[in-house]
């Protein structure tokens, strides 16, 4: 029953992620334009409001009916085209909805610890984090930007999670120290690279995302594992692309998605991976 509820919630929030990403991008585009007609500008801003705006086709801007809004199923029923303008609807929409539902279910199924009262709260906050992280992933993949409008609210969620982790720990002072060190590891390396390269090697958004994910990782070991997995995944993707000449050495590949994927792996399997590493390579410390 819980899995079914999480799947339905995941589909709904996946649909929200798609709307959120598109609206934020359109809002930024609207802000960049100098619209002389204030009434028109206000109307456009209201239509693109995340809380007040009605769902619409991203191509023709026609307001969508309830029958058009069923996650995945509407896309399949409409054969991937808008009911009104008949233009193709990006495959991004059903994929993000499916990914969100899958991550909700997988997170519950493979949650690494027993669901105590504090862990239930942390799990709920993690689901909220997933929604925001998926929005960041899509945004970075499409436009190579990690907007602060997403990072700052996620930082607030991560901070609440950290407070719960520290408050529920058997040794709160040690848990607090681990949180601080995790943040330093998570964002410190990226900050150094950013400063040394003047933003050429890594973007400011990646630095802020690093601080944020370090807070979620909660321990310096998990933060280091996060960076390692992200770097490994980035290499496994970029090296074949370079070898096949699909991208050039001067090409920019967004690193945010790799960090976010690594965060999911670390959150669900980090303890198991670190224990395996310690038992295999450092048996005298176990």
N, C-alpha and C positions, 0 to 999 in steps of 0.2 A: 504493500500500500504506500509506504513512504517513498519507494523508488518511483512509483507511478506519479505521485504528487510532485516529486523533484523533477521528473521528466517534463511534466506539463508546465511547471514553473520555469524550467530552463528554456523551453520553447518560447514562452511568453517574454521572458527577459532577453532572449536572443533577438526577438523581434524589436524589443526596446533598444538593444545595442545598435541595430541597423539604423533605426530612426534617429538615435542620439548622434551617431557619427555623421550622418548626412546633414542633420540640422546644425550641428556645430560648425561643420565646414561651410555650409551656406551662410550662416551667421557671420563668419569671418569674412567671407566674400562680400556680404552686404555691408559690413563695417568699413571695408576697404574702398567701397564706392561712395562717391560724393553725390548723394541724391538730393536734388534741390527741392523736390516736392516732399514736404514733411509728412503730409497725410499719407502719401504712398509709402514712404519709408516706414512709418508707424504700422501701416497695414501689413507690409512685408515682414516686419519684425514680429508682429503678433502671430502671423501665419507660421513662422519658423520657431516660435516659442516651444521649448521642450515640454513645459507643463500645460500650456494652453492651446497650442497649435493642434489642428486636426490632421490625421494621417492623410498623406497625399502621394500621388505618383511623382517620383523624382524627375520624370521627363516632362510630362504635360501639366503637372501641378493640380490635376483633378483630385478632388476630395474622394477618398476611398470609402466604400460602403463596408459594413461589418463582414459581408461575405468575402471581401477581398483581403481580410486581415488575419485569417487563420494561418498560423505559422506552418510553413512547408506545404501544407495541403492546398492553400490558395494558389501558391506558385505552381504546383503540379497541375491543379485543375485548369489554370489559365495557360498552361504549357509555356510558362516562363515569359508571358507577355502581358502588358497592361490591358485591362478590360476596355479602357476608353481610348487610348491612343495607339494601342497595339504594338508599341515599341518594346523591345526585349527588356526584361527585368534581370538585372545582374544575378549571376549564380551565387554571388556573395550572400544574398539574402537567405536562401534556404541553408547554405553551408554554415553560416554564423548561428542560425537558429538551432541546427542540429548539433553544432559544436558546443553551444551553451548547455543544451539539455544533456549531452553526453558527459560534460565536465561536472555538472551538478550530480549526476548519478554516480560517476566514477569517484568523485570526492567522498560521497557517502560510503560507497562500497569499500574503498581503500583508505578511509580515514585512519591515520596511524595509531591513534590511541583510543581508549574506551571513552564513550560519551558520558562524561560526568556533567554536572551543571555548568561548570566553567567551559568545558569543551563544546557543549551545545551552543553556547554564546559565541565561542570562537569559530565554530563551524558556520553559523549563520553569517558572521562577519566575513568569513572566507568566501561564501557564496556572493556576497555583495562585492567583495574584491574581484572575484572572477568576472562579474559583469563589467566593471570598470576596466579591468585589464584587457578583456577582449575588445572593448571599444578602443583602447590605446593601440592594441595590436593591429586592428583594421585600419585605424587612422594612420599609423606609421607605415604600414604596407602601401597604402594608396597615395599618401601625400608626403611621407617621410617627415612627419611632424608629430611630436608628443605634446599635445596642448596642455597648458597649465590648468585649464578649466576641467580637465579630467584628473590630472595628477594631484592637485591640491585636495579635492574631496576624498580621493583615495588615501592620501596621507592622513587625513582625519580619521578614516575608518581604521587604518593600520595603527594609529596611535591608540585608539580605543582598544584594539586587540592587544596591543603591547601592555596596556594598563591591566587588563584582565590576566594576561600571562604572568606578569610580575606579582600581582595581588594574590593569585592562586598558587604561586610557587612555594615549595617547602622552605626555600631560602631566597626570599625576595631580593635581598641585596645582591646576591650572585646573579639572579635573573635580570636585574636592572643593569648590572655591568655587562652581561652578555648582550643585552639589547643595544647598549651604547657601542660596544665593540662591533656588533653586527652591522650597525649603520655606518660606522667608520670604514669597515671593510667593503661593504656593499657600494658605497658611493665614493669612498676616498680614492680608489685606484682610478676611477673614471674622471674624478675631479683633477687629479694630477695629470692624466693624459690630456685632458681638455686645456689645462693651463700651459703645458709644455708645447702643445701643437697650436695654440690659439684657436681651438675649435675645429681644426682641420681633420683630426683623427677621430674625434667623437663629438657629438653635439651636446649642447647644454641640457636638452631634454633627456638624453641618456643619463647624464649625471644625476638629475633630479629623480629619474626612475630608479637609479641605483640606490640612492638614499632611501627611497620608499620601499624597495624590495628588501633592502637590508633590515629595515624595521620589521617587515613581515617574516623574514628568515629567523630572526630572534636570537641566533647564536652566530659567533664569528665563523665557526666551522661550516655551518649551513650557508653563510654568505659566500665563503670561498668556493664551496661546492656549486653554488648558483653561478658564479662567474666562470668556473671551469666548464660547466655543462653548456652555458651560453656560448662561450668561445669555441668549444668543440663543435656544437651544432652549427655555428656560423662558418667554421672552417669546412665542415662537411658539405655545406650548401655552396659556399662561394668558390672553393677550389675547383670543383667540376665545372662550374659556370665559367671560370677563368680559362680552364683547360680547353673547353669547347668554344671559346671566344664569344660566348653569349654576352659577357660583360668584359669591360676593360679594367686595367689596374686603377685607372682614374675614376671608375664608376663608383657611385655611392650606393651601398647596400644598407638598409636600415637595420640597426642592431637591436632596437626595442623588442621586436617579435621574438628574437632568440632569448632575450632576458625573461620575457613573460612565459615562454614555454618552459624555460629552465626553472622558473619560480613554481610552476605547477608540479614539476617533477620533484623538486626539493620539498615542497609542502607535503606531498603525499608519500614520497619514498626516501626523503633525505636521511631520516634516522636509520633506515635499513641499509642504505648505500654506505653511510659513514661507518656503521657497525661492521659491515662486510669488509670495508677497506682496512679498518683497524684490526680486525681479526686475521686478515690475510697478510698484511704487510707490517703490522705493528702488534704481533700477538702478545708481546710482553707487557703491553699496556692494558689489555683487556682483563 
